Amino acid sequence: MEQGLAPRHIDLRPFVLYGQEIRLVPGGLTRVALTEGSLVVNSSQGGGTKDTWVMEDDESC
């Protein structure tokens, strides 16, 4: 089995805090199709989850 980066279908689910303000939280839940070419991201049907990193460019703030 090769290791490293490989393209996969994903479903990114962001988290939003709703109160006096609405705020999008950095990060979220990423569900991923673990098999190459698969569209299935549901963990009960063979998909999985991965850590989600949000990168920010300080110059754009």
PDBQT receptor file of N, H, CA, C and O in Angstrom, charges set to zero:
ATOM      1  N   MET A   1       0.846  -1.178   0.000  1.00  0.00    +0.000 N 
ATOM      2  CA  MET A   1       0.000   0.000   0.000  1.00  0.00    +0.000 C 
ATOM      3  C   MET A   1       0.891   1.241   0.000  1.00  0.00    +0.000 C 
ATOM      4  O   MET A   1       1.782   1.380   0.838  1.00  0.00    +0.000 OA
ATOM      5  N   GLU A   2       0.638   2.139  -0.950  1.00  0.00    +0.000 N 
ATOM      6  H   GLU A   2      -0.086   2.026  -1.631  1.00  0.00    +0.000 HD
ATOM      7  CA  GLU A   2       1.395   3.382  -1.001  1.00  0.00    +0.000 C 
ATOM      8  C   GLU A   2       0.895   4.338   0.070  1.00  0.00    +0.000 C 
ATOM      9  O   GLU A   2      -0.279   4.316   0.439  1.00  0.00    +0.000 OA
ATOM     10  N   GLN A   3       1.795   5.176   0.563  1.00  0.00    +0.000 N 
ATOM     11  H   GLN A   3       2.749   5.194   0.263  1.00  0.00    +0.000 HD
ATOM     12  CA  GLN A   3       1.422   6.166   1.568  1.00  0.00    +0.000 C 
ATOM     13  C   GLN A   3       1.597   7.551   0.971  1.00  0.00    +0.000 C 
ATOM     14  O   GLN A   3       2.372   7.740   0.034  1.00  0.00    +0.000 OA
ATOM     15  N   GLY A   4       0.872   8.516   1.519  1.00  0.00    +0.000 N 
ATOM     16  H   GLY A   4       0.243   8.362   2.280  1.00  0.00    +0.000 HD
ATOM     17  CA  GLY A   4       0.986   9.892   1.051  1.00  0.00    +0.000 C 
ATOM     18  C   GLY A   4      -0.378  10.448   0.711  1.00  0.00    +0.000 C 
ATOM     19  O   GLY A   4      -1.405   9.909   1.121  1.00  0.00    +0.000 OA
ATOM     20  N   LEU A   5      -0.377  11.528  -0.040  1.00  0.00    +0.000 N 
ATOM     21  H   LEU A   5       0.457  11.967  -0.374  1.00  0.00    +0.000 HD
ATOM     22  CA  LEU A   5      -1.633  12.174  -0.425  1.00  0.00    +0.000 C 
ATOM     23  C   LEU A   5      -2.260  11.479  -1.621  1.00  0.00    +0.000 C 
ATOM     24  O   LEU A   5      -1.559  11.039  -2.532  1.00  0.00    +0.000 OA
ATOM     25  N   ALA A   6      -3.577  11.383  -1.614  1.00  0.00    +0.000 N 
ATOM     26  H   ALA A   6      -4.146  11.741  -0.874  1.00  0.00    +0.000 HD
ATOM     27  CA  ALA A   6      -4.311  10.791  -2.731  1.00  0.00    +0.000 C 
ATOM     28  C   ALA A   6      -5.669  11.480  -2.824  1.00  0.00    +0.000 C 
ATOM     29  O   ALA A   6      -6.287  11.755  -1.796  1.00  0.00    +0.000 OA
ATOM     30  N   PRO A   7      -6.145  11.765  -4.038  1.00  0.00    +0.000 N 
ATOM     31  CA  PRO A   7      -7.446  12.424  -4.174  1.00  0.00    +0.000 C 
ATOM     32  C   PRO A   7      -8.589  11.505  -3.745  1.00  0.00    +0.000 C 
ATOM     33  O   PRO A   7      -8.592  10.313  -4.052  1.00  0.00    +0.000 OA
ATOM     34  N   ARG A   8      -9.554  12.077  -3.033  1.00  0.00    +0.000 N 
ATOM     35  H   ARG A   8      -9.551  13.045  -2.784  1.00  0.00    +0.000 HD
ATOM     36  CA  ARG A   8     -10.747  11.345  -2.605  1.00  0.00    +0.000 C 
ATOM     37  C   ARG A   8     -11.927  12.303  -2.587  1.00  0.00    +0.000 C 
ATOM     38  O   ARG A   8     -11.740  13.512  -2.444  1.00  0.00    +0.000 OA
ATOM     39  N   HIS A   9     -13.141  11.780  -2.732  1.00  0.00    +0.000 N 
ATOM     40  H   HIS A   9     -13.293  10.799  -2.848  1.00  0.00    +0.000 HD
ATOM     41  CA  HIS A   9     -14.352  12.584  -2.585  1.00  0.00    +0.000 C 
ATOM     42  C   HIS A   9     -14.562  12.853  -1.101  1.00  0.00    +0.000 C 
ATOM     43  O   HIS A   9     -14.353  11.978  -0.261  1.00  0.00    +0.000 OA
ATOM     44  N   ILE A  10     -14.982  14.091  -0.789  1.00  0.00    +0.000 N 
ATOM     45  H   ILE A  10     -15.152  14.802  -1.472  1.00  0.00    +0.000 HD
ATOM     46  CA  ILE A  10     -15.205  14.459   0.613  1.00  0.00    +0.000 C 
ATOM     47  C   ILE A  10     -16.523  15.204   0.765  1.00  0.00    +0.000 C 
ATOM     48  O   ILE A  10     -17.115  15.667  -0.209  1.00  0.00    +0.000 OA
ATOM     49  N   ASP A  11     -16.957  15.303   1.990  1.00  0.00    +0.000 N 
ATOM     50  H   ASP A  11     -16.476  14.926   2.781  1.00  0.00    +0.000 HD
ATOM     51  CA  ASP A  11     -18.120  16.085   2.387  1.00  0.00    +0.000 C 
ATOM     52  C   ASP A  11     -17.682  16.898   3.589  1.00  0.00    +0.000 C 
ATOM     53  O   ASP A  11     -17.493  16.342   4.671  1.00  0.00    +0.000 OA
ATOM     54  N   LEU A  12     -17.518  18.208   3.422  1.00  0.00    +0.000 N 
ATOM     55  H   LEU A  12     -17.672  18.660   2.543  1.00  0.00    +0.000 HD
ATOM     56  CA  LEU A  12     -17.083  19.068   4.515  1.00  0.00    +0.000 C 
ATOM     57  C   LEU A  12     -18.309  19.653   5.199  1.00  0.00    +0.000 C 
ATOM     58  O   LEU A  12     -19.149  20.284   4.557  1.00  0.00    +0.000 OA
ATOM     59  N   ARG A  13     -18.404  19.439   6.501  1.00  0.00    +0.000 N 
ATOM     60  H   ARG A  13     -17.721  18.926   7.022  1.00  0.00    +0.000 HD
ATOM     61  CA  ARG A  13     -19.530  19.948   7.284  1.00  0.00    +0.000 C 
ATOM     62  C   ARG A  13     -19.007  20.968   8.289  1.00  0.00    +0.000 C 
ATOM     63  O   ARG A  13     -18.438  20.600   9.317  1.00  0.00    +0.000 OA
ATOM     64  N   PRO A  14     -19.200  22.236   7.990  1.00  0.00    +0.000 N 
ATOM     65  CA  PRO A  14     -18.725  23.273   8.911  1.00  0.00    +0.000 C 
ATOM     66  C   PRO A  14     -19.615  23.365  10.145  1.00  0.00    +0.000 C 
ATOM     67  O   PRO A  14     -20.757  22.907  10.135  1.00  0.00    +0.000 OA
ATOM     68  N   PHE A  15     -19.079  23.961  11.204  1.00  0.00    +0.000 N 
ATOM     69  H   PHE A  15     -18.151  24.334  11.212  1.00  0.00    +0.000 HD
ATOM     70  CA  PHE A  15     -19.833  24.202  12.421  1.00  0.00    +0.000 C 
ATOM     71  C   PHE A  15     -20.125  25.691  12.518  1.00  0.00    +0.000 C 
ATOM     72  O   PHE A  15     -19.239  26.520  12.306  1.00  0.00    +0.000 OA
ATOM     73  N   VAL A  16     -21.365  26.026  12.838  1.00  0.00    +0.000 N 
ATOM     74  H   VAL A  16     -22.084  25.353  13.010  1.00  0.00    +0.000 HD
ATOM     75  CA  VAL A  16     -21.800  27.410  12.962  1.00  0.00    +0.000 C 
ATOM     76  C   VAL A  16     -22.365  27.618  14.356  1.00  0.00    +0.000 C 
ATOM     77  O   VAL A  16     -23.198  26.840  14.821  1.00  0.00    +0.000 OA
ATOM     78  N   LEU A  17     -21.903  28.683  15.028  1.00  0.00    +0.000 N 
ATOM     79  H   LEU A  17     -21.227  29.315  14.651  1.00  0.00    +0.000 HD
ATOM     80  CA  LEU A  17     -22.445  29.047  16.337  1.00  0.00    +0.000 C 
ATOM     81  C   LEU A  17     -23.502  30.116  16.111  1.00  0.00    +0.000 C 
ATOM     82  O   LEU A  17     -23.257  31.120  15.443  1.00  0.00    +0.000 OA
ATOM     83  N   TYR A  18     -24.669  29.888  16.671  1.00  0.00    +0.000 N 
ATOM     84  H   TYR A  18     -24.868  29.072  17.214  1.00  0.00    +0.000 HD
ATOM     85  CA  TYR A  18     -25.797  30.790  16.451  1.00  0.00    +0.000 C 
ATOM     86  C   TYR A  18     -26.267  31.325  17.797  1.00  0.00    +0.000 C 
ATOM     87  O   TYR A  18     -26.639  30.549  18.678  1.00  0.00    +0.000 OA
ATOM     88  N   GLY A  19     -26.253  32.632  17.961  1.00  0.00    +0.000 N 
ATOM     89  H   GLY A  19     -25.951  33.262  17.246  1.00  0.00    +0.000 HD
ATOM     90  CA  GLY A  19     -26.702  33.280  19.187  1.00  0.00    +0.000 C 
ATOM     91  C   GLY A  19     -27.000  34.733  18.848  1.00  0.00    +0.000 C 
ATOM     92  O   GLY A  19     -27.729  35.014  17.897  1.00  0.00    +0.000 OA
ATOM     93  N   GLN A  20     -26.442  35.654  19.620  1.00  0.00    +0.000 N 
ATOM     94  H   GLN A  20     -25.850  35.425  20.393  1.00  0.00    +0.000 HD
ATOM     95  CA  GLN A  20     -26.600  37.070  19.279  1.00  0.00    +0.000 C 
ATOM     96  C   GLN A  20     -25.921  37.366  17.946  1.00  0.00    +0.000 C 
ATOM     97  O   GLN A  20     -26.347  38.246  17.198  1.00  0.00    +0.000 OA
ATOM     98  N   GLU A  21     -24.854  36.614  17.663  1.00  0.00    +0.000 N 
ATOM     99  H   GLU A  21     -24.508  35.899  18.271  1.00  0.00    +0.000 HD
ATOM    100  CA  GLU A  21     -24.155  36.700  16.378  1.00  0.00    +0.000 C 
ATOM    101  C   GLU A  21     -24.121  35.301  15.771  1.00  0.00    +0.000 C 
ATOM    102  O   GLU A  21     -24.272  34.303  16.476  1.00  0.00    +0.000 OA
ATOM    103  N   ILE A  22     -23.925  35.240  14.476  1.00  0.00    +0.000 N 
ATOM    104  H   ILE A  22     -23.803  36.051  13.903  1.00  0.00    +0.000 HD
ATOM    105  CA  ILE A  22     -23.708  33.966  13.799  1.00  0.00    +0.000 C 
ATOM    106  C   ILE A  22     -22.227  33.897  13.464  1.00  0.00    +0.000 C 
ATOM    107  O   ILE A  22     -21.687  34.786  12.806  1.00  0.00    +0.000 OA
ATOM    108  N   ARG A  23     -21.568  32.821  13.928  1.00  0.00    +0.000 N 
ATOM    109  H   ARG A  23     -22.007  32.099  14.463  1.00  0.00    +0.000 HD
ATOM    110  CA  ARG A  23     -20.136  32.692  13.735  1.00  0.00    +0.000 C 
ATOM    111  C   ARG A  23     -19.779  31.343  13.153  1.00  0.00    +0.000 C 
ATOM    112  O   ARG A  23     -20.219  30.309  13.657  1.00  0.00    +0.000 OA
ATOM    113  N   LEU A  24     -18.982  31.343  12.092  1.00  0.00    +0.000 N 
ATOM    114  H   LEU A  24     -18.625  32.182  11.683  1.00  0.00    +0.000 HD
ATOM    115  CA  LEU A  24     -18.469  30.110  11.503  1.00  0.00    +0.000 C 
ATOM    116  C   LEU A  24     -17.203  29.722  12.262  1.00  0.00    +0.000 C 
ATOM    117  O   LEU A  24     -16.269  30.518  12.368  1.00  0.00    +0.000 OA
ATOM    118  N   VAL A  25     -17.172  28.507  12.786  1.00  0.00    +0.000 N 
ATOM    119  H   VAL A  25     -17.930  27.861  12.700  1.00  0.00    +0.000 HD
ATOM    120  CA  VAL A  25     -16.041  28.037  13.574  1.00  0.00    +0.000 C 
ATOM    121  C   VAL A  25     -14.962  27.505  12.632  1.00  0.00    +0.000 C 
ATOM    122  O   VAL A  25     -15.270  26.763  11.699  1.00  0.00    +0.000 OA
ATOM    123  N   PRO A  26     -13.689  27.880  12.868  1.00  0.00    +0.000 N 
ATOM    124  CA  PRO A  26     -12.622  27.322  12.026  1.00  0.00    +0.000 C 
ATOM    125  C   PRO A  26     -12.554  25.810  12.211  1.00  0.00    +0.000 C 
ATOM    126  O   PRO A  26     -12.503  25.324  13.341  1.00  0.00    +0.000 OA
ATOM    127  N   GLY A  27     -12.554  25.086  11.140  1.00  0.00    +0.000 N 
ATOM    128  H   GLY A  27     -12.596  25.480  10.222  1.00  0.00    +0.000 HD
ATOM    129  CA  GLY A  27     -12.526  23.622  11.199  1.00  0.00    +0.000 C 
ATOM    130  C   GLY A  27     -13.903  23.064  10.932  1.00  0.00    +0.000 C 
ATOM    131  O   GLY A  27     -14.807  23.792  10.523  1.00  0.00    +0.000 OA
ATOM    132  N   GLY A  28     -14.063  21.807  11.155  1.00  0.00    +0.000 N 
ATOM    133  H   GLY A  28     -13.329  21.215  11.487  1.00  0.00    +0.000 HD
ATOM    134  CA  GLY A  28     -15.340  21.159  10.911  1.00  0.00    +0.000 C 
ATOM    135  C   GLY A  28     -15.146  19.664  10.836  1.00  0.00    +0.000 C 
ATOM    136  O   GLY A  28     -14.092  19.147  11.205  1.00  0.00    +0.000 OA
ATOM    137  N   LEU A  29     -16.143  18.981  10.366  1.00  0.00    +0.000 N 
ATOM    138  H   LEU A  29     -17.000  19.402  10.066  1.00  0.00    +0.000 HD
ATOM    139  CA  LEU A  29     -16.091  17.532  10.211  1.00  0.00    +0.000 C 
ATOM    140  C   LEU A  29     -15.930  17.223   8.730  1.00  0.00    +0.000 C 
ATOM    141  O   LEU A  29     -16.733  17.670   7.911  1.00  0.00    +0.000 OA
ATOM    142  N   THR A  30     -14.916  16.475   8.387  1.00  0.00    +0.000 N 
ATOM    143  H   THR A  30     -14.264  16.112   9.053  1.00  0.00    +0.000 HD
ATOM    144  CA  THR A  30     -14.727  16.057   7.006  1.00  0.00    +0.000 C 
ATOM    145  C   THR A  30     -14.967  14.563   6.915  1.00  0.00    +0.000 C 
ATOM    146  O   THR A  30     -14.260  13.766   7.533  1.00  0.00    +0.000 OA
ATOM    147  N   ARG A  31     -15.965  14.199   6.143  1.00  0.00    +0.000 N 
ATOM    148  H   ARG A  31     -16.538  14.846   5.641  1.00  0.00    +0.000 HD
ATOM    149  CA  ARG A  31     -16.198  12.785   5.852  1.00  0.00    +0.000 C 
ATOM    150  C   ARG A  31     -15.543  12.506   4.510  1.00  0.00    +0.000 C 
ATOM    151  O   ARG A  31     -15.583  13.341   3.606  1.00  0.00    +0.000 OA
ATOM    152  N   VAL A  32     -14.941  11.330   4.381  1.00  0.00    +0.000 N 
ATOM    153  H   VAL A  32     -14.909  10.652   5.115  1.00  0.00    +0.000 HD
ATOM    154  CA  VAL A  32     -14.145  11.028   3.193  1.00  0.00    +0.000 C 
ATOM    155  C   VAL A  32     -14.454   9.624   2.682  1.00  0.00    +0.000 C 
ATOM    156  O   VAL A  32     -14.667   8.690   3.455  1.00  0.00    +0.000 OA
ATOM    157  N   ALA A  33     -14.471   9.504   1.347  1.00  0.00    +0.000 N 
ATOM    158  H   ALA A  33     -14.297  10.262   0.719  1.00  0.00    +0.000 HD
ATOM    159  CA  ALA A  33     -14.567   8.188   0.718  1.00  0.00    +0.000 C 
ATOM    160  C   ALA A  33     -13.186   7.554   0.815  1.00  0.00    +0.000 C 
ATOM    161  O   ALA A  33     -12.228   8.088   0.255  1.00  0.00    +0.000 OA
ATOM    162  N   LEU A  34     -13.060   6.437   1.505  1.00  0.00    +0.000 N 
ATOM    163  H   LEU A  34     -13.838   6.003   1.959  1.00  0.00    +0.000 HD
ATOM    164  CA  LEU A  34     -11.751   5.828   1.738  1.00  0.00    +0.000 C 
ATOM    165  C   LEU A  34     -11.238   5.045   0.538  1.00  0.00    +0.000 C 
ATOM    166  O   LEU A  34     -10.035   4.817   0.418  1.00  0.00    +0.000 OA
ATOM    167  N   THR A  35     -12.135   4.629  -0.352  1.00  0.00    +0.000 N 
ATOM    168  H   THR A  35     -13.113   4.814  -0.255  1.00  0.00    +0.000 HD
ATOM    169  CA  THR A  35     -11.750   3.850  -1.518  1.00  0.00    +0.000 C 
ATOM    170  C   THR A  35     -11.642   4.761  -2.733  1.00  0.00    +0.000 C 
ATOM    171  O   THR A  35     -12.530   5.579  -2.975  1.00  0.00    +0.000 OA
ATOM    172  N   GLU A  36     -10.572   4.630  -3.494  1.00  0.00    +0.000 N 
ATOM    173  H   GLU A  36      -9.851   3.965  -3.298  1.00  0.00    +0.000 HD
ATOM    174  CA  GLU A  36     -10.369   5.449  -4.683  1.00  0.00    +0.000 C 
ATOM    175  C   GLU A  36     -11.553   5.304  -5.646  1.00  0.00    +0.000 C 
ATOM    176  O   GLU A  36     -11.969   4.192  -5.971  1.00  0.00    +0.000 OA
ATOM    177  N   GLY A  37     -12.083   6.436  -6.091  1.00  0.00    +0.000 N 
ATOM    178  H   GLY A  37     -11.745   7.340  -5.827  1.00  0.00    +0.000 HD
ATOM    179  CA  GLY A  37     -13.196   6.450  -7.031  1.00  0.00    +0.000 C 
ATOM    180  C   GLY A  37     -14.572   6.341  -6.386  1.00  0.00    +0.000 C 
ATOM    181  O   GLY A  37     -15.581   6.550  -7.059  1.00  0.00    +0.000 OA
ATOM    182  N   SER A  38     -14.634   6.020  -5.108  1.00  0.00    +0.000 N 
ATOM    183  H   SER A  38     -13.815   5.850  -4.561  1.00  0.00    +0.000 HD
ATOM    184  CA  SER A  38     -15.912   5.877  -4.424  1.00  0.00    +0.000 C 
ATOM    185  C   SER A  38     -16.505   7.247  -4.101  1.00  0.00    +0.000 C 
ATOM    186  O   SER A  38     -15.774   8.205  -3.847  1.00  0.00    +0.000 OA
ATOM    187  N   LEU A  39     -17.836   7.329  -4.112  1.00  0.00    +0.000 N 
ATOM    188  H   LEU A  39     -18.429   6.551  -4.318  1.00  0.00    +0.000 HD
ATOM    189  CA  LEU A  39     -18.541   8.541  -3.704  1.00  0.00    +0.000 C 
ATOM    190  C   LEU A  39     -19.108   8.408  -2.294  1.00  0.00    +0.000 C 
ATOM    191  O   LEU A  39     -19.681   9.360  -1.764  1.00  0.00    +0.000 OA
ATOM    192  N   VAL A  40     -18.950   7.225  -1.679  1.00  0.00    +0.000 N 
ATOM    193  H   VAL A  40     -18.484   6.452  -2.109  1.00  0.00    +0.000 HD
ATOM    194  CA  VAL A  40     -19.534   6.952  -0.374  1.00  0.00    +0.000 C 
ATOM    195  C   VAL A  40     -18.658   7.555   0.723  1.00  0.00    +0.000 C 
ATOM    196  O   VAL A  40     -17.511   7.151   0.910  1.00  0.00    +0.000 OA
ATOM    197  N   VAL A  41     -19.223   8.542   1.455  1.00  0.00    +0.000 N 
ATOM    198  H   VAL A  41     -20.155   8.871   1.304  1.00  0.00    +0.000 HD
ATOM    199  CA  VAL A  41     -18.499   9.152   2.570  1.00  0.00    +0.000 C 
ATOM    200  C   VAL A  41     -19.112   8.782   3.918  1.00  0.00    +0.000 C 
ATOM    201  O   VAL A  41     -18.556   9.117   4.964  1.00  0.00    +0.000 OA
ATOM    202  N   ASN A  42     -20.246   8.099   3.901  1.00  0.00    +0.000 N 
ATOM    203  H   ASN A  42     -20.697   7.827   3.051  1.00  0.00    +0.000 HD
ATOM    204  CA  ASN A  42     -20.937   7.711   5.127  1.00  0.00    +0.000 C 
ATOM    205  C   ASN A  42     -20.143   6.612   5.836  1.00  0.00    +0.000 C 
ATOM    206  O   ASN A  42     -19.825   5.587   5.232  1.00  0.00    +0.000 OA
ATOM    207  N   SER A  43     -19.821   6.824   7.121  1.00  0.00    +0.000 N 
ATOM    208  H   SER A  43     -20.080   7.656   7.611  1.00  0.00    +0.000 HD
ATOM    209  CA  SER A  43     -18.985   5.867   7.843  1.00  0.00    +0.000 C 
ATOM    210  C   SER A  43     -19.640   4.504   8.002  1.00  0.00    +0.000 C 
ATOM    211  O   SER A  43     -18.937   3.499   8.114  1.00  0.00    +0.000 OA
ATOM    212  N   SER A  44     -20.960   4.442   8.014  1.00  0.00    +0.000 N 
ATOM    213  H   SER A  44     -21.531   5.258   7.923  1.00  0.00    +0.000 HD
ATOM    214  CA  SER A  44     -21.626   3.144   8.156  1.00  0.00    +0.000 C 
ATOM    215  C   SER A  44     -21.628   2.349   6.855  1.00  0.00    +0.000 C 
ATOM    216  O   SER A  44     -22.018   1.181   6.836  1.00  0.00    +0.000 OA
ATOM    217  N   GLN A  45     -21.188   2.988   5.756  1.00  0.00    +0.000 N 
ATOM    218  H   GLN A  45     -20.871   3.936   5.771  1.00  0.00    +0.000 HD
ATOM    219  CA  GLN A  45     -21.163   2.305   4.462  1.00  0.00    +0.000 C 
ATOM    220  C   GLN A  45     -19.760   2.271   3.871  1.00  0.00    +0.000 C 
ATOM    221  O   GLN A  45     -19.606   2.108   2.660  1.00  0.00    +0.000 OA
ATOM    222  N   GLY A  46     -18.739   2.421   4.701  1.00  0.00    +0.000 N 
ATOM    223  H   GLY A  46     -18.864   2.553   5.684  1.00  0.00    +0.000 HD
ATOM    224  CA  GLY A  46     -17.374   2.278   4.212  1.00  0.00    +0.000 C 
ATOM    225  C   GLY A  46     -16.590   3.575   4.096  1.00  0.00    +0.000 C 
ATOM    226  O   GLY A  46     -15.438   3.559   3.662  1.00  0.00    +0.000 OA
ATOM    227  N   GLY A  47     -17.188   4.689   4.471  1.00  0.00    +0.000 N 
ATOM    228  H   GLY A  47     -18.124   4.702   4.823  1.00  0.00    +0.000 HD
ATOM    229  CA  GLY A  47     -16.462   5.953   4.457  1.00  0.00    +0.000 C 
ATOM    230  C   GLY A  47     -15.744   6.162   5.776  1.00  0.00    +0.000 C 
ATOM    231  O   GLY A  47     -15.762   5.294   6.648  1.00  0.00    +0.000 OA
ATOM    232  N   GLY A  48     -15.118   7.305   5.915  1.00  0.00    +0.000 N 
ATOM    233  H   GLY A  48     -15.103   8.010   5.206  1.00  0.00    +0.000 HD
ATOM    234  CA  GLY A  48     -14.392   7.587   7.148  1.00  0.00    +0.000 C 
ATOM    235  C   GLY A  48     -14.359   9.082   7.408  1.00  0.00    +0.000 C 
ATOM    236  O   GLY A  48     -15.034   9.856   6.729  1.00  0.00    +0.000 OA
ATOM    237  N   THR A  49     -13.576   9.480   8.389  1.00  0.00    +0.000 N 
ATOM    238  H   THR A  49     -13.028   8.851   8.941  1.00  0.00    +0.000 HD
ATOM    239  CA  THR A  49     -13.425  10.896   8.710  1.00  0.00    +0.000 C 
ATOM    240  C   THR A  49     -11.942  11.251   8.723  1.00  0.00    +0.000 C 
ATOM    241  O   THR A  49     -11.086  10.390   8.924  1.00  0.00    +0.000 OA
ATOM    242  N   LYS A  50     -11.661  12.505   8.511  1.00  0.00    +0.000 N 
ATOM    243  H   LYS A  50     -12.357  13.205   8.348  1.00  0.00    +0.000 HD
ATOM    244  CA  LYS A  50     -10.288  13.024   8.542  1.00  0.00    +0.000 C 
ATOM    245  C   LYS A  50     -10.286  14.337   9.301  1.00  0.00    +0.000 C 
ATOM    246  O   LYS A  50     -11.303  15.027   9.374  1.00  0.00    +0.000 OA
ATOM    247  N   ASP A  51      -9.135  14.677   9.864  1.00  0.00    +0.000 N 
ATOM    248  H   ASP A  51      -8.309  14.116   9.804  1.00  0.00    +0.000 HD
ATOM    249  CA  ASP A  51      -8.985  15.976  10.496  1.00  0.00    +0.000 C 
ATOM    250  C   ASP A  51      -9.141  17.069   9.455  1.00  0.00    +0.000 C 
ATOM    251  O   ASP A  51      -8.738  16.908   8.302  1.00  0.00    +0.000 OA
ATOM    252  N   THR A  52      -9.729  18.180   9.870  1.00  0.00    +0.000 N 
ATOM    253  H   THR A  52     -10.056  18.310  10.806  1.00  0.00    +0.000 HD
ATOM    254  CA  THR A  52      -9.923  19.326   8.989  1.00  0.00    +0.000 C 
ATOM    255  C   THR A  52      -9.073  20.480   9.494  1.00  0.00    +0.000 C 
ATOM    256  O   THR A  52      -9.205  20.897  10.645  1.00  0.00    +0.000 OA
ATOM    257  N   TRP A  53      -8.221  20.983   8.657  1.00  0.00    +0.000 N 
ATOM    258  H   TRP A  53      -8.114  20.644   7.722  1.00  0.00    +0.000 HD
ATOM    259  CA  TRP A  53      -7.356  22.118   9.001  1.00  0.00    +0.000 C 
ATOM    260  C   TRP A  53      -7.801  23.323   8.210  1.00  0.00    +0.000 C 
ATOM    261  O   TRP A  53      -8.044  23.225   7.007  1.00  0.00    +0.000 OA
ATOM    262  N   VAL A  54      -7.911  24.466   8.875  1.00  0.00    +0.000 N 
ATOM    263  H   VAL A  54      -7.713  24.545   9.853  1.00  0.00    +0.000 HD
ATOM    264  CA  VAL A  54      -8.241  25.717   8.203  1.00  0.00    +0.000 C 
ATOM    265  C   VAL A  54      -7.004  26.592   8.263  1.00  0.00    +0.000 C 
ATOM    266  O   VAL A  54      -6.538  26.961   9.341  1.00  0.00    +0.000 OA
ATOM    267  N   MET A  55      -6.484  26.918   7.101  1.00  0.00    +0.000 N 
ATOM    268  H   MET A  55      -6.864  26.619   6.225  1.00  0.00    +0.000 HD
ATOM    269  CA  MET A  55      -5.286  27.746   7.017  1.00  0.00    +0.000 C 
ATOM    270  C   MET A  55      -5.716  29.171   6.739  1.00  0.00    +0.000 C 
ATOM    271  O   MET A  55      -6.624  29.407   5.941  1.00  0.00    +0.000 OA
ATOM    272  N   GLU A  56      -5.068  30.121   7.395  1.00  0.00    +0.000 N 
ATOM    273  H   GLU A  56      -4.331  29.929   8.043  1.00  0.00    +0.000 HD
ATOM    274  CA  GLU A  56      -5.428  31.525   7.230  1.00  0.00    +0.000 C 
ATOM    275  C   GLU A  56      -4.200  32.315   6.824  1.00  0.00    +0.000 C 
ATOM    276  O   GLU A  56      -3.126  32.164   7.406  1.00  0.00    +0.000 OA
ATOM    277  N   ASP A  57      -4.369  33.151   5.830  1.00  0.00    +0.000 N 
ATOM    278  H   ASP A  57      -5.241  33.274   5.357  1.00  0.00    +0.000 HD
ATOM    279  CA  ASP A  57      -3.305  34.032   5.385  1.00  0.00    +0.000 C 
ATOM    280  C   ASP A  57      -3.419  35.313   6.198  1.00  0.00    +0.000 C 
ATOM    281  O   ASP A  57      -4.401  36.043   6.061  1.00  0.00    +0.000 OA
ATOM    282  N   ASP A  58      -2.435  35.597   7.039  1.00  0.00    +0.000 N 
ATOM    283  H   ASP A  58      -1.637  35.004   7.150  1.00  0.00    +0.000 HD
ATOM    284  CA  ASP A  58      -2.492  36.771   7.920  1.00  0.00    +0.000 C 
ATOM    285  C   ASP A  58      -2.672  38.073   7.150  1.00  0.00    +0.000 C 
ATOM    286  O   ASP A  58      -3.242  39.024   7.685  1.00  0.00    +0.000 OA
ATOM    287  N   GLU A  59      -2.204  38.139   5.920  1.00  0.00    +0.000 N 
ATOM    288  H   GLU A  59      -1.741  37.367   5.485  1.00  0.00    +0.000 HD
ATOM    289  CA  GLU A  59      -2.324  39.365   5.134  1.00  0.00    +0.000 C 
ATOM    290  C   GLU A  59      -3.756  39.647   4.701  1.00  0.00    +0.000 C 
ATOM    291  O   GLU A  59      -4.090  40.788   4.381  1.00  0.00    +0.000 OA
ATOM    292  N   SER A  60      -4.612  38.616   4.687  1.00  0.00    +0.000 N 
ATOM    293  H   SER A  60      -4.340  37.689   4.947  1.00  0.00    +0.000 HD
ATOM    294  CA  SER A  60      -5.989  38.816   4.224  1.00  0.00    +0.000 C 
ATOM    295  C   SER A  60      -6.939  39.214   5.344  1.00  0.00    +0.000 C 
ATOM    296  O   SER A  60      -8.122  39.441   5.089  1.00  0.00    +0.000 OA
ATOM    297  N   CYS A  61      -6.454  39.304   6.577  1.00  0.00    +0.000 N 
ATOM    298  H   CYS A  61      -5.493  39.120   6.784  1.00  0.00    +0.000 HD
ATOM    299  CA  CYS A  61      -7.325  39.628   7.717  1.00  0.00    +0.000 C 
ATOM    300  C   CYS A  61      -7.609  41.114   7.785  1.00  0.00    +0.000 C 
ATOM    301  O   CYS A  61      -8.324  41.565   8.680  1.00  0.00    +0.000 OA
TER     302      CYS A  61
